[in-house]
């Protein structure tokens, strides 16, 4: 964009003496002036929808200015920087907001799950969030030391590992997958009433697969084996068999059972 500068001082010609050839206004002078004016006008911006080139500048207004005046890039940056720390939204929405290194605080109501929130204002330390995709998320606290997240078929809970055990003389061990091992020692089984009912330390969930038993003692006249029959989820029968060569003794019987 160029400016018009007058090349001929027409007013100074009036002070020249008559007959001075410079007093005459020449056609070339007028032509040069009009050409210079035409060039300057052709490179000026229009008032309506101007197409600026280069780097046009305007005065920078204060960041709080709210008028129809032209805004410089310095004004825009100043206004944006002033609002970076806190943005107040009343009765409106923000779509596709990317927040990096910041937080959303002081929500009057929890941000809905379908709006990208958790449905909660706060989350307790070390809690785990569980969601169903629409309503407010649930939380699971760590609970007892050694607990794990366990599925109940619908959701997750904090529960101990399902490997319960009782390592006693009559005890049990639960294994992953549901298998249960149980063992014990009966009361003394007499030679006259040779069959007793044994109650398992815990009930099997579905069934007892099998059990083995052996008499406790060192009498060489006794047969070593004992019989187990009539399995249920909670009991079985243990029989002290006939003694060797008809010589019988009363014995305790140790047993081992497996099931689920």
Secondary structure, DSSP 8 states (H G I E B T S, - for coil): ---------TGGGGGS-TT-GGGS--HHHHHHHHHHHHHHHHTS--SSS----S--------TT--SSS---HHHHHHHHHHHSS----SS----S----S------SS---GGGTS-S-S---TT-EEE--SSS--EEE---STT-EEEE-SSSEEEE--S--EE-SSSEEEE-TTS-EEEEEE---B-SSS-EEEEE-SS--SS-EEEEEEEEES--TTS-SEEEEE---SSEEEEE----GGG----BEEEEEEEE-
